[in-house]
C-alpha cells in the first residue's frame, strides 16, 4: 500500500503542468476565446456628439466651446470627442 501511494505521487508530479508543454488551463482557454471574440475591423474609440452651431459660429461639447466655419451656423454637426482631441 505504501509503495503504490509513492508511485501515484511520482506520476502526479511527472505530469506536465499547464504552461510547461501540457494542456492549457481553463483560464488560458478562456483568454483565447475572449481574444477570438474581438472584432477584426476598426472601431470608434471616442464619443459621438451632434451639437448645433450657434449664431457665434461655435459648438458646445461638454462645457467647452469650439469654433466652426460660419457657413454651418444653424446646422447640426457630427463630432467625435477623443481623450486628447475633437474630430469632425
Biopython code that builds the backbone (N, CA, C, O; Angstrom):
import numpy as np
from Bio.PDB.StructureBuilder import StructureBuilder

atoms = [
    (1, "UNK", "N", (0.837, -1.182, 0.000)),
    (1, "UNK", "CA", (0.000, 0.000, 0.000)),
    (1, "UNK", "C", (0.882, 1.245, 0.000)),
    (1, "UNK", "O", (0.607, 2.204, -0.721)),
    (2, "UNK", "N", (1.897, 1.229, 0.775)),
    (2, "UNK", "CA", (2.795, 2.383, 0.884)),
    (2, "UNK", "C", (3.512, 2.648, -0.441)),
    (2, "UNK", "O", (3.679, 3.802, -0.835)),
    (3, "UNK", "N", (3.930, 1.599, -1.119)),
    (3, "UNK", "CA", (4.657, 1.770, -2.374)),
    (3, "UNK", "C", (3.727, 2.278, -3.484)),
    (3, "UNK", "O", (4.156, 3.065, -4.327)),
    (4, "UNK", "N", (2.467, 1.843, -3.496)),
    (4, "UNK", "CA", (1.544, 2.319, -4.532)),
    (4, "UNK", "C", (1.243, 3.813, -4.351)),
    (4, "UNK", "O", (1.047, 4.527, -5.335)),
    (5, "UNK", "N", (1.206, 4.279, -3.124)),
    (5, "UNK", "CA", (0.997, 5.701, -2.871)),
    (5, "UNK", "C", (2.164, 6.513, -3.414)),
    (5, "UNK", "O", (1.956, 7.566, -4.017)),
    (6, "UNK", "N", (3.384, 6.040, -3.208)),
    (6, "UNK", "CA", (4.560, 6.737, -3.723)),
    (6, "UNK", "C", (4.556, 6.767, -5.244)),
    (6, "UNK", "O", (4.925, 7.775, -5.846)),
    (7, "UNK", "N", (4.140, 5.668, -5.870)),
    (7, "UNK", "CA", (4.113, 5.624, -7.336)),
    (7, "UNK", "C", (3.089, 6.631, -7.867)),
    (7, "UNK", "O", (3.359, 7.326, -8.846)),
    (8, "UNK", "N", (1.925, 6.714, -7.232)),
    (8, "UNK", "CA", (0.919, 7.685, -7.661)),
    (8, "UNK", "C", (1.446, 9.112, -7.525)),
    (8, "UNK", "O", (1.214, 9.944, -8.402)),
    (9, "UNK", "N", (2.147, 9.398, -6.439)),
    (9, "UNK", "CA", (2.698, 10.735, -6.252)),
    (9, "UNK", "C", (3.730, 11.053, -7.323)),
    (9, "UNK", "O", (3.770, 12.176, -7.826)),
    (10, "UNK", "N", (4.574, 10.072, -7.683)),
    (10, "UNK", "CA", (5.585, 10.283, -8.715)),
    (10, "UNK", "C", (4.901, 10.579, -10.041)),
    (10, "UNK", "O", (5.309, 11.493, -10.758)),
    (11, "UNK", "N", (3.849, 9.807, -10.378)),
    (11, "UNK", "CA", (3.141, 10.055, -11.630)),
    (11, "UNK", "C", (2.458, 11.418, -11.626)),
    (11, "UNK", "O", (2.430, 12.100, -12.651)),
    (12, "UNK", "N", (1.913, 11.814, -10.496)),
    (12, "UNK", "CA", (1.263, 13.122, -10.422)),
    (12, "UNK", "C", (2.293, 14.226, -10.613)),
    (12, "UNK", "O", (2.011, 15.204, -11.305)),
    (13, "UNK", "N", (3.461, 14.103, -10.030)),
    (13, "UNK", "CA", (4.499, 15.130, -10.169)),
    (13, "UNK", "C", (5.114, 15.111, -11.572)),
    (13, "UNK", "O", (5.585, 16.138, -12.061)),
    (14, "UNK", "N", (5.107, 13.951, -12.209)),
    (14, "UNK", "CA", (5.703, 13.824, -13.531)),
    (14, "UNK", "C", (4.795, 14.385, -14.633)),
    (14, "UNK", "O", (5.272, 14.668, -15.732)),
    (15, "UNK", "N", (3.479, 14.552, -14.352)),
    (15, "UNK", "CA", (2.576, 15.093, -15.369)),
    (15, "UNK", "C", (2.987, 16.525, -15.698)),
    (15, "UNK", "O", (3.297, 17.301, -14.794)),
    (16, "UNK", "N", (2.994, 16.878, -16.961)),
    (16, "UNK", "CA", (3.318, 18.262, -17.317)),
    (16, "UNK", "C", (2.215, 19.211, -16.851)),
    (16, "UNK", "O", (1.029, 18.911, -16.984)),
    (17, "UNK", "N", (2.607, 20.324, -16.320)),
    (17, "UNK", "CA", (1.648, 21.322, -15.870)),
    (17, "UNK", "C", (1.376, 22.294, -16.998)),
    (17, "UNK", "O", (2.142, 22.377, -17.958)),
    (18, "UNK", "N", (0.276, 23.033, -16.877)),
    (18, "UNK", "CA", (-0.060, 23.994, -17.937)),
    (18, "UNK", "C", (1.033, 25.047, -18.016)),
    (18, "UNK", "O", (1.562, 25.479, -16.992)),
    (19, "UNK", "N", (1.365, 25.454, -19.216)),
    (19, "UNK", "CA", (2.430, 26.418, -19.429)),
    (19, "UNK", "C", (3.786, 25.766, -19.589)),
    (19, "UNK", "O", (4.768, 26.430, -19.921)),
    (20, "UNK", "N", (3.838, 24.472, -19.354)),
    (20, "UNK", "CA", (5.108, 23.757, -19.476)),
    (20, "UNK", "C", (4.965, 22.612, -20.470)),
    (20, "UNK", "O", (5.548, 21.545, -20.277)),
    (21, "UNK", "N", (4.209, 22.821, -21.509)),
    (21, "UNK", "CA", (4.056, 21.800, -22.531)),
    (21, "UNK", "C", (2.838, 20.924, -22.344)),
    (21, "UNK", "O", (2.561, 20.081, -23.198)),
    (22, "UNK", "N", (2.096, 21.092, -21.255)),
    (22, "UNK", "CA", (0.908, 20.288, -21.044)),
    (22, "UNK", "C", (-0.316, 20.935, -21.662)),
    (22, "UNK", "O", (-0.206, 21.869, -22.457)),
    (23, "UNK", "N", (-1.448, 20.448, -21.302)),
    (23, "UNK", "CA", (-2.704, 21.004, -21.774)),
    (23, "UNK", "C", (-2.904, 22.389, -21.200)),
    (23, "UNK", "O", (-2.577, 22.605, -20.033)),
    (24, "UNK", "N", (-3.422, 23.333, -21.953)),
    (24, "UNK", "CA", (-3.638, 24.662, -21.389)),
    (24, "UNK", "C", (-4.711, 24.633, -20.311)),
    (24, "UNK", "O", (-5.655, 23.845, -20.380)),
    (25, "UNK", "N", (-4.561, 25.477, -19.340)),
    (25, "UNK", "CA", (-5.522, 25.506, -18.245)),
    (25, "UNK", "C", (-6.828, 26.124, -18.724)),
    (25, "UNK", "O", (-6.908, 26.656, -19.831)),
    (26, "UNK", "N", (-7.844, 26.047, -17.881)),
    (26, "UNK", "CA", (-9.146, 26.597, -18.232)),
    (26, "UNK", "C", (-9.065, 28.094, -18.462)),
    (26, "UNK", "O", (-9.686, 28.607, -19.393)),
    (27, "UNK", "N", (-8.313, 28.804, -17.635)),
    (27, "UNK", "CA", (-8.211, 30.253, -17.797)),
    (27, "UNK", "C", (-7.502, 30.616, -19.098)),
    (27, "UNK", "O", (-7.845, 31.621, -19.720)),
    (28, "UNK", "N", (-6.526, 29.824, -19.520)),
    (28, "UNK", "CA", (-5.841, 30.080, -20.790)),
    (28, "UNK", "C", (-6.790, 29.869, -21.953)),
    (28, "UNK", "O", (-6.801, 30.660, -22.896)),
    (29, "UNK", "N", (-7.587, 28.811, -21.896)),
    (29, "UNK", "CA", (-8.565, 28.562, -22.963)),
    (29, "UNK", "C", (-9.601, 29.673, -22.987)),
    (29, "UNK", "O", (-10.038, 30.083, -24.062)),
    (30, "UNK", "N", (-10.005, 30.171, -21.812)),
    (30, "UNK", "CA", (-10.978, 31.265, -21.735)),
    (30, "UNK", "C", (-10.401, 32.528, -22.363)),
    (30, "UNK", "O", (-11.101, 33.225, -23.097)),
    (31, "UNK", "N", (-9.124, 32.834, -22.083)),
    (31, "UNK", "CA", (-8.489, 34.016, -22.671)),
    (31, "UNK", "C", (-8.415, 33.891, -24.184)),
    (31, "UNK", "O", (-8.640, 34.872, -24.893)),
    (32, "UNK", "N", (-8.109, 32.725, -24.682)),
    (32, "UNK", "CA", (-8.033, 32.524, -26.124)),
    (32, "UNK", "C", (-9.396, 32.734, -26.766)),
    (32, "UNK", "O", (-9.474, 33.291, -27.861)),
    (33, "UNK", "N", (-10.467, 32.303, -26.118)),
    (33, "UNK", "CA", (-11.812, 32.525, -26.636)),
    (33, "UNK", "C", (-12.148, 34.001, -26.616)),
    (33, "UNK", "O", (-12.761, 34.507, -27.557)),
    (34, "UNK", "N", (-11.760, 34.699, -25.565)),
    (34, "UNK", "CA", (-12.044, 36.135, -25.470)),
    (34, "UNK", "C", (-11.296, 36.912, -26.538)),
    (34, "UNK", "O", (-11.835, 37.878, -27.078)),
    (35, "UNK", "N", (-10.086, 36.524, -26.853)),
    (35, "UNK", "CA", (-9.321, 37.207, -27.893)),
    (35, "UNK", "C", (-9.949, 36.961, -29.253)),
    (35, "UNK", "O", (-9.995, 37.871, -30.081)),
    (36, "UNK", "N", (-10.430, 35.762, -29.500)),
    (36, "UNK", "CA", (-11.080, 35.457, -30.767)),
    (36, "UNK", "C", (-12.382, 36.241, -30.930)),
    (36, "UNK", "O", (-12.801, 36.506, -32.056)),
    (37, "UNK", "N", (-13.022, 36.613, -29.830)),
    (37, "UNK", "CA", (-14.299, 37.314, -29.897)),
    (37, "UNK", "C", (-14.138, 38.789, -30.252)),
    (37, "UNK", "O", (-15.137, 39.436, -30.566)),
    (38, "UNK", "N", (-12.937, 39.350, -30.216)),
    (38, "UNK", "CA", (-12.723, 40.760, -30.539)),
    (38, "UNK", "C", (-12.922, 40.958, -32.037)),
    (38, "UNK", "O", (-12.357, 40.208, -32.833)),
    (39, "UNK", "N", (-13.722, 41.964, -32.440)),
    (39, "UNK", "CA", (-13.947, 42.171, -33.866)),
    (39, "UNK", "C", (-12.670, 42.553, -34.591)),
    (39, "UNK", "O", (-11.810, 43.232, -34.028)),
    (40, "UNK", "N", (-12.543, 42.119, -35.838)),
    (40, "UNK", "CA", (-11.326, 42.334, -36.616)),
    (40, "UNK", "C", (-11.255, 43.726, -37.239)),
    (40, "UNK", "O", (-10.160, 44.188, -37.559)),
    (41, "UNK", "N", (-12.366, 44.399, -37.418)),
    (41, "UNK", "CA", (-12.377, 45.715, -38.057)),
    (41, "UNK", "C", (-11.985, 46.831, -37.102)),
    (41, "UNK", "O", (-11.612, 46.586, -35.955)),
    (42, "UNK", "N", (-12.075, 48.050, -37.590)),
    (42, "UNK", "CA", (-11.787, 49.198, -36.737)),
    (42, "UNK", "C", (-13.039, 49.562, -35.938)),
    (42, "UNK", "O", (-14.151, 49.215, -36.334)),
    (43, "UNK", "N", (-12.864, 50.243, -34.844)),
    (43, "UNK", "CA", (-13.983, 50.676, -34.045)),
    (43, "UNK", "C", (-13.689, 52.067, -33.499)),
    (43, "UNK", "O", (-12.531, 52.464, -33.370)),
    (44, "UNK", "N", (-14.727, 52.787, -33.188)),
    (44, "UNK", "CA", (-14.560, 54.144, -32.684)),
    (44, "UNK", "C", (-14.086, 54.100, -31.239)),
    (44, "UNK", "O", (-14.586, 53.320, -30.428)),
    (45, "UNK", "N", (-13.123, 54.941, -30.936)),
    (45, "UNK", "CA", (-12.615, 54.990, -29.573)),
    (45, "UNK", "C", (-12.952, 56.316, -28.917)),
    (45, "UNK", "O", (-12.364, 56.667, -27.893)),
    (46, "UNK", "N", (-13.884, 57.054, -29.486)),
    (46, "UNK", "CA", (-14.313, 58.324, -28.921)),
    (46, "UNK", "C", (-15.818, 58.339, -28.748)),
    (46, "UNK", "O", (-16.497, 57.350, -29.022)),
    (47, "UNK", "N", (-16.336, 59.477, -28.290)),
    (47, "UNK", "CA", (-17.772, 59.607, -28.064)),
    (47, "UNK", "C", (-18.360, 60.544, -29.103)),
    (47, "UNK", "O", (-17.816, 61.621, -29.349)),
    (48, "UNK", "N", (-19.457, 60.147, -29.708)),
    (48, "UNK", "CA", (-20.086, 60.919, -30.773)),
    (48, "UNK", "C", (-21.037, 61.959, -30.190)),
    (48, "UNK", "O", (-21.848, 61.639, -29.321)),
    (49, "UNK", "N", (-20.941, 63.214, -30.668)),
    (49, "UNK", "CA", (-21.853, 64.296, -30.298)),
    (49, "UNK", "C", (-22.394, 64.927, -31.575)),
    (49, "UNK", "O", (-21.720, 64.920, -32.605)),
    (50, "UNK", "N", (-23.613, 65.476, -31.515)),
    (50, "UNK", "CA", (-24.184, 66.211, -32.646)),
    (50, "UNK", "C", (-24.721, 67.558, -32.158)),
    (50, "UNK", "O", (-25.935, 67.750, -32.085)),
    (51, "UNK", "N", (-23.827, 68.489, -31.825)),
    (51, "UNK", "CA", (-24.284, 69.796, -31.344)),
    (51, "UNK", "C", (-24.719, 70.699, -32.500)),
    (51, "UNK", "O", (-24.326, 70.490, -33.648)),
    (52, "UNK", "N", (-25.535, 71.705, -32.178)),
    (52, "UNK", "CA", (-25.969, 72.690, -33.158)),
    (52, "UNK", "C", (-25.015, 73.878, -33.111)),
    (52, "UNK", "O", (-24.583, 74.299, -32.038)),
    (53, "UNK", "N", (-24.692, 74.414, -34.287)),
    (53, "UNK", "CA", (-23.804, 75.577, -34.379)),
    (53, "UNK", "C", (-24.629, 76.817, -34.036)),
    (53, "UNK", "O", (-25.659, 77.070, -34.662)),
    (54, "UNK", "N", (-24.175, 77.598, -33.034)),
    (54, "UNK", "CA", (-24.924, 78.793, -32.628)),
    (54, "UNK", "C", (-24.608, 79.987, -33.533)),
    (54, "UNK", "O", (-23.827, 79.870, -34.478)),
    (55, "UNK", "N", (-25.222, 81.134, -33.233)),
    (55, "UNK", "CA", (-25.047, 82.311, -34.085)),
    (55, "UNK", "C", (-23.672, 82.962, -33.937)),
    (55, "UNK", "O", (-23.360, 83.898, -34.674)),
    (56, "UNK", "N", (-22.851, 82.495, -33.011)),
    (56, "UNK", "CA", (-21.461, 82.954, -32.894)),
    (56, "UNK", "C", (-20.503, 82.019, -33.642)),
    (56, "UNK", "O", (-19.285, 82.174, -33.546)),
    (57, "UNK", "N", (-21.046, 81.057, -34.381)),
    (57, "UNK", "CA", (-20.277, 80.070, -35.130)),
    (57, "UNK", "C", (-19.452, 79.177, -34.200)),
    (57, "UNK", "O", (-18.285, 78.883, -34.462)),
    (58, "UNK", "N", (-20.092, 78.757, -33.108)),
    (58, "UNK", "CA", (-19.436, 77.893, -32.129)),
    (58, "UNK", "C", (-20.327, 76.715, -31.781)),
    (58, "UNK", "O", (-21.551, 76.791, -31.891)),
    (59, "UNK", "N", (-19.702, 75.629, -31.360)),
    (59, "UNK", "CA", (-20.430, 74.483, -30.818)),
    (59, "UNK", "C", (-19.977, 74.263, -29.382)),
    (59, "UNK", "O", (-18.864, 74.631, -29.008)),
    (60, "UNK", "N", (-20.847, 73.663, -28.587)),
    (60, "UNK", "CA", (-20.521, 73.367, -27.188)),
    (60, "UNK", "C", (-20.506, 71.848, -27.025)),
    (60, "UNK", "O", (-21.504, 71.175, -27.285)),
    (61, "UNK", "N", (-19.356, 71.319, -26.590)),
    (61, "UNK", "CA", (-19.203, 69.888, -26.329)),
    (61, "UNK", "C", (-18.669, 69.739, -24.920)),
    (61, "UNK", "O", (-17.517, 70.066, -24.634)),
    (62, "UNK", "N", (-19.538, 69.235, -24.036)),
    (62, "UNK", "CA", (-19.162, 69.035, -22.629)),
    (62, "UNK", "C", (-18.568, 70.292, -22.005)),
    (62, "UNK", "O", (-17.446, 70.266, -21.499)),
    (63, "UNK", "N", (-19.276, 71.332, -22.039)),
    (63, "UNK", "CA", (-18.947, 72.649, -21.450)),
    (63, "UNK", "C", (-17.761, 73.354, -22.116)),
    (63, "UNK", "O", (-17.322, 74.390, -21.617)),
    (64, "UNK", "N", (-17.239, 72.838, -23.202)),
    (64, "UNK", "CA", (-16.155, 73.509, -23.929)),
    (64, "UNK", "C", (-16.704, 74.036, -25.244)),
    (64, "UNK", "O", (-17.531, 73.392, -25.891)),
    (65, "UNK", "N", (-16.231, 75.220, -25.632)),
    (65, "UNK", "CA", (-16.681, 75.836, -26.884)),
    (65, "UNK", "C", (-15.606, 75.692, -27.947)),
    (65, "UNK", "O", (-14.419, 75.892, -27.690)),
    (66, "UNK", "N", (-16.051, 75.340, -29.148)),
    (66, "UNK", "CA", (-15.156, 75.196, -30.294)),
    (66, "UNK", "C", (-15.734, 76.001, -31.442)),
    (66, "UNK", "O", (-16.943, 75.979, -31.671)),
    (67, "UNK", "N", (-14.876, 76.716, -32.169)),
    (67, "UNK", "CA", (-15.352, 77.480, -33.314)),
    (67, "UNK", "C", (-15.374, 76.590, -34.555)),
    (67, "UNK", "O", (-14.546, 75.694, -34.716)),
    (68, "UNK", "N", (-16.350, 76.864, -35.428)),
    (68, "UNK", "CA", (-16.524, 76.119, -36.677)),
    (68, "UNK", "C", (-16.723, 77.131, -37.804)),
    (68, "UNK", "O", (-16.915, 78.313, -37.521)),
    (69, "UNK", "N", (-16.684, 76.714, -39.062)),
    (69, "UNK", "CA", (-16.892, 77.651, -40.169)),
    (69, "UNK", "C", (-18.266, 78.341, -40.106)),
    (69, "UNK", "O", (-19.250, 77.745, -39.667)),
    (70, "UNK", "N", (-18.314, 79.595, -40.548)),
    (70, "UNK", "CA", (-19.536, 80.413, -40.480)),
    (70, "UNK", "C", (-20.669, 79.791, -41.299)),
    (70, "UNK", "O", (-21.832, 79.905, -40.912)),
    (71, "UNK", "N", (-20.363, 79.150, -42.398)),
    (71, "UNK", "CA", (-21.389, 78.583, -43.264)),
    (71, "UNK", "C", (-22.224, 77.505, -42.572)),
    (71, "UNK", "O", (-23.268, 77.113, -43.095)),
    (72, "UNK", "N", (-21.785, 77.017, -41.404)),
    (72, "UNK", "CA", (-22.504, 75.966, -40.682)),
    (72, "UNK", "C", (-23.468, 76.497, -39.626)),
    (72, "UNK", "O", (-24.101, 75.705, -38.928)),
    (73, "UNK", "N", (-23.596, 77.826, -39.489)),
    (73, "UNK", "CA", (-24.480, 78.406, -38.468)),
    (73, "UNK", "C", (-25.901, 77.874, -38.650)),
    (73, "UNK", "O", (-26.440, 77.886, -39.757)),
    (74, "UNK", "N", (-26.495, 77.413, -37.563)),
    (74, "UNK", "CA", (-27.855, 76.879, -37.564)),
    (74, "UNK", "C", (-27.936, 75.390, -37.869)),
    (74, "UNK", "O", (-28.994, 74.795, -37.666)),
    (75, "UNK", "N", (-26.882, 74.771, -38.342)),
    (75, "UNK", "CA", (-26.885, 73.341, -38.667)),
    (75, "UNK", "C", (-26.355, 72.510, -37.506)),
    (75, "UNK", "O", (-25.694, 73.020, -36.601)),
    (76, "UNK", "N", (-26.661, 71.225, -37.554)),
    (76, "UNK", "CA", (-26.076, 70.279, -36.602)),
    (76, "UNK", "C", (-24.836, 69.678, -37.246)),
    (76, "UNK", "O", (-24.828, 69.392, -38.443)),
    (77, "UNK", "N", (-23.793, 69.489, -36.455)),
    (77, "UNK", "CA", (-22.565, 68.869, -36.944)),
    (77, "UNK", "C", (-22.278, 67.626, -36.106)),
    (77, "UNK", "O", (-22.626, 67.566, -34.927)),
    (78, "UNK", "N", (-21.644, 66.645, -36.725)),
    (78, "UNK", "CA", (-21.254, 65.424, -36.014)),
    (78, "UNK", "C", (-19.776, 65.520, -35.671)),
    (78, "UNK", "O", (-18.945, 65.722, -36.556)),
    (79, "UNK", "N", (-19.444, 65.377, -34.396)),
    (79, "UNK", "CA", (-18.056, 65.399, -33.944)),
    (79, "UNK", "C", (-17.813, 64.225, -33.023)),
    (79, "UNK", "O", (-18.725, 63.766, -32.335)),
    (80, "UNK", "N", (-16.584, 63.738, -33.010)),
    (80, "UNK", "CA", (-16.196, 62.645, -32.125)),
    (80, "UNK", "C", (-15.167, 63.180, -31.146)),
    (80, "UNK", "O", (-14.109, 63.664, -31.548)),
    (81, "UNK", "N", (-15.474, 63.092, -29.872)),
    (81, "UNK", "CA", (-14.589, 63.579, -28.816)),
    (81, "UNK", "C", (-13.687, 62.444, -28.357)),
    (81, "UNK", "O", (-14.169, 61.439, -27.835)),
    (82, "UNK", "N", (-12.381, 62.599, -28.547)),
    (82, "UNK", "CA", (-11.396, 61.636, -28.069)),
    (82, "UNK", "C", (-10.787, 62.177, -26.778)),
    (82, "UNK", "O", (-11.153, 63.263, -26.329)),
    (83, "UNK", "N", (-9.879, 61.445, -26.191)),
    (83, "UNK", "CA", (-9.265, 61.867, -24.938)),
    (83, "UNK", "C", (-8.455, 63.150, -25.104)),
    (83, "UNK", "O", (-8.399, 63.960, -24.179)),
    (84, "UNK", "N", (-7.825, 63.353, -26.265)),
    (84, "UNK", "CA", (-6.946, 64.499, -26.429)),
    (84, "UNK", "C", (-7.354, 65.445, -27.549)),
    (84, "UNK", "O", (-6.744, 66.505, -27.688)),
    (85, "UNK", "N", (-8.352, 65.110, -28.351)),
    (85, "UNK", "CA", (-8.745, 65.981, -29.457)),
    (85, "UNK", "C", (-10.199, 65.751, -29.868)),
    (85, "UNK", "O", (-10.835, 64.772, -29.477)),
    (86, "UNK", "N", (-10.700, 66.695, -30.673)),
    (86, "UNK", "CA", (-12.057, 66.634, -31.222)),
    (86, "UNK", "C", (-11.923, 66.449, -32.717)),
    (86, "UNK", "O", (-11.169, 67.178, -33.362)),
    (87, "UNK", "N", (-12.650, 65.476, -33.293)),
    (87, "UNK", "CA", (-12.531, 65.187, -34.716)),
    (87, "UNK", "C", (-13.900, 65.362, -35.378)),
    (87, "UNK", "O", (-14.914, 64.911, -34.843)),
    (88, "UNK", "N", (-13.927, 66.021, -36.551)),
    (88, "UNK", "CA", (-15.219, 66.201, -37.258)),
    (88, "UNK", "C", (-15.729, 64.890, -37.817)),
    (88, "UNK", "O", (-16.792, 64.855, -38.436)),
]
sb = StructureBuilder()
sb.init_structure("model")
sb.init_model(0)
sb.init_chain("A")
sb.init_seg("    ")
for serial, (resi, resn, name, xyz) in enumerate(atoms, 1):
    if name == "N":
        sb.init_residue(resn, " ", resi, " ")
    sb.init_atom(name, np.array(xyz, "f"), 0.0, 1.0, " ", f" {name:<3s}", serial, name[0])
structure = sb.get_structure()
